[in-house]
Amino acid sequence: PRGDPAEFARVKAQSPIPVMADESLVTVADARALIEMKACDFFNLRLSKCGGIGRTLELAGIATRAGLKLQLGCQVGETAILSAAGRHVAAYLEDLVFVEGSYGSLLLTEDVSENNVTFGQGGKASVLQDPGLGVKVCEDRLRKYAHTITRLGDKSCSGY
């Protein structure tokens, strides 16, 4: 669980195995505190947890400069949209030790993408080459699972 970096530092000092920060790594301030306290060996970066692509890349840079190792994580049950974003970040970052994600229909009843982005044999996955994130969203499926629909620029729809 999210916790005090000093507690993680105590665990790391006594652990014969590497320690990875996950739930306690959300912000740049978290990253700096974990590094300052020498609280971990790895950062687990998840785009949805860390604030998107830009912030995740910023955290990766902070970790790399501090000599920490990186895992690009995922959310359990993420759709192809988030998996595709993660796939692009994974292709960009050179120093990843572990990558997880792109489970798609292995964990979901159905995904919101028309194209399958799940990983293949041995956990391997190709770089997505199509425009944008490389997925074609099936709007009917997306609508089926949406709680609220707001169209930007459409004054007839009510948002939050």
C-alpha positions as CSV (number, residue, x, y, z in Angstrom):
1,P,0.0,0.0,0.0
2,R,0.9,3.7,-0.3
3,G,3.2,4.4,2.6
4,D,6.1,6.3,4.2
5,P,9.3,6.1,2.2
6,A,11.2,5.7,5.5
7,E,9.4,2.4,6.1
8,F,10.3,1.2,2.7
9,A,13.9,2.2,3.2
10,R,13.9,0.0,6.4
11,V,12.5,-2.9,4.4
12,K,15.0,-2.4,1.6
13,A,17.9,-2.3,4.0
14,Q,16.9,-5.7,5.3
15,S,15.8,-7.3,2.1
16,P,17.9,-9.8,0.2
17,I,15.7,-9.2,-2.9
18,P,15.2,-5.9,-4.8
19,V,12.3,-3.7,-3.7
20,M,10.0,-2.0,-6.2
21,A,8.0,1.1,-5.4
22,D,4.5,0.9,-6.9
23,E,1.5,2.3,-4.9
24,S,3.8,4.8,-3.2
25,L,5.0,6.2,-6.5
26,V,2.4,8.6,-8.0
27,T,4.0,12.1,-8.1
28,V,7.4,13.7,-8.8
29,A,7.5,14.4,-5.0
30,D,7.0,10.7,-4.3
31,A,9.8,9.8,-6.7
32,R,12.2,12.3,-5.1
33,A,11.3,11.1,-1.5
34,L,11.8,7.5,-2.4
35,I,15.2,8.2,-4.0
36,E,16.3,10.5,-1.1
37,M,15.4,7.8,1.4
38,K,17.1,5.0,-0.7
39,A,13.7,3.2,-0.3
40,C,13.7,1.1,-3.5
41,D,15.7,-0.5,-6.4
42,F,12.9,-0.2,-9.0
43,F,10.1,2.1,-9.9
44,N,6.9,0.5,-11.3
45,L,5.5,3.1,-13.7
46,R,1.9,2.9,-14.6
47,L,0.6,5.6,-17.0
48,S,-2.9,5.8,-15.4
49,K,-1.4,6.1,-11.9
50,C,1.5,8.4,-12.7
51,G,-0.4,11.0,-14.6
52,G,-0.2,10.0,-18.3
53,I,2.6,9.7,-20.8
54,G,4.4,12.9,-20.1
55,R,4.6,12.5,-16.3
56,T,5.5,8.8,-16.7
57,L,8.5,9.8,-18.9
58,E,9.5,12.4,-16.4
59,L,9.4,9.9,-13.5
60,A,11.4,7.4,-15.7
61,G,14.1,10.1,-16.2
62,I,14.3,10.8,-12.5
63,A,14.7,7.1,-11.7
64,T,17.3,6.5,-14.4
65,R,19.4,9.5,-13.3
66,A,19.3,8.1,-9.7
67,G,20.4,4.6,-10.9
68,L,17.0,2.9,-10.3
69,K,15.7,0.2,-12.6
70,L,12.3,0.5,-14.3
71,Q,9.2,-1.6,-14.8
72,L,6.4,-0.4,-17.0
73,G,3.3,-1.7,-15.3
74,C,-0.4,-1.8,-16.2
75,Q,-3.8,-1.7,-14.6
76,V,-5.6,-5.0,-14.3
77,G,-8.3,-5.0,-16.9
78,E,-7.1,-2.0,-18.9
79,T,-8.6,-1.6,-22.3
80,A,-6.7,-1.5,-25.6
81,I,-6.5,2.3,-25.4
82,L,-4.4,2.4,-22.2
83,S,-2.5,-0.7,-23.4
84,A,-1.6,1.0,-26.6
85,A,-0.3,4.1,-24.8
86,G,1.8,1.8,-22.6
87,R,3.1,0.0,-25.6
88,H,4.3,3.3,-27.1
89,V,6.0,4.3,-23.9
90,A,7.7,0.8,-23.7
91,A,9.0,1.3,-27.2
92,Y,10.4,4.7,-26.3
93,L,12.1,3.9,-23.0
94,E,15.4,2.1,-23.5
95,D,16.1,1.0,-19.9
96,L,13.0,-1.0,-19.0
97,V,13.8,-4.3,-17.2
98,F,10.2,-5.5,-17.1
99,V,7.0,-4.6,-19.1
100,E,3.5,-5.8,-18.3
101,G,0.2,-5.0,-20.0
102,S,-1.7,-5.6,-23.2
103,Y,-3.9,-8.4,-21.6
104,G,-7.0,-7.1,-23.4
105,S,-9.5,-9.9,-23.9
106,L,-7.5,-12.3,-21.8
107,L,-8.9,-10.4,-18.8
108,L,-11.9,-8.5,-20.3
109,T,-15.1,-10.0,-21.6
110,E,-14.6,-7.7,-24.6
111,D,-12.2,-4.9,-25.4
112,V,-13.1,-1.5,-26.9
113,S,-10.7,-1.8,-29.8
114,E,-11.5,-3.4,-33.2
115,N,-7.9,-4.6,-33.5
116,N,-6.4,-7.0,-31.0
117,V,-3.5,-5.6,-29.0
118,T,-2.9,-8.5,-26.7
119,F,0.6,-9.8,-26.4
120,G,1.7,-12.9,-28.3
121,Q,3.7,-16.1,-27.6
122,G,6.3,-15.6,-24.9
123,G,4.8,-12.3,-23.9
124,K,6.1,-10.6,-27.0
125,A,4.2,-7.7,-28.6
126,S,4.9,-5.6,-31.6
127,V,5.0,-1.8,-31.8
128,L,1.7,-0.5,-32.9
129,Q,2.0,1.3,-36.2
130,D,-1.5,2.7,-37.1
131,P,-2.3,6.4,-36.6
132,G,-2.7,7.8,-33.1
133,L,-2.2,5.2,-30.5
134,G,-2.5,2.5,-33.1
135,V,-5.9,1.2,-32.1
136,K,-9.3,1.7,-33.8
137,V,-11.8,2.2,-31.0
138,C,-15.2,0.6,-31.6
139,E,-17.5,3.4,-30.4
140,D,-20.5,1.1,-29.9
141,R,-18.6,-1.0,-27.4
142,L,-17.2,2.1,-25.7
143,R,-20.7,3.6,-25.4
144,K,-21.9,0.3,-23.9
145,Y,-19.5,0.6,-21.0
146,A,-19.6,4.4,-20.5
147,H,-21.3,6.0,-17.5
148,T,-21.3,9.5,-18.8
149,I,-20.8,10.7,-22.4
150,T,-19.6,14.3,-23.0
151,R,-18.8,15.5,-26.4
152,L,-16.3,18.4,-26.4
153,G,-17.6,21.4,-28.1
154,D,-21.2,20.1,-28.2
155,K,-23.2,22.5,-26.1
156,S,-26.3,20.2,-26.2
157,C,-24.7,17.5,-24.0
158,S,-24.4,18.0,-20.3
159,G,-21.2,17.0,-18.6
160,Y,-20.1,17.1,-15.0
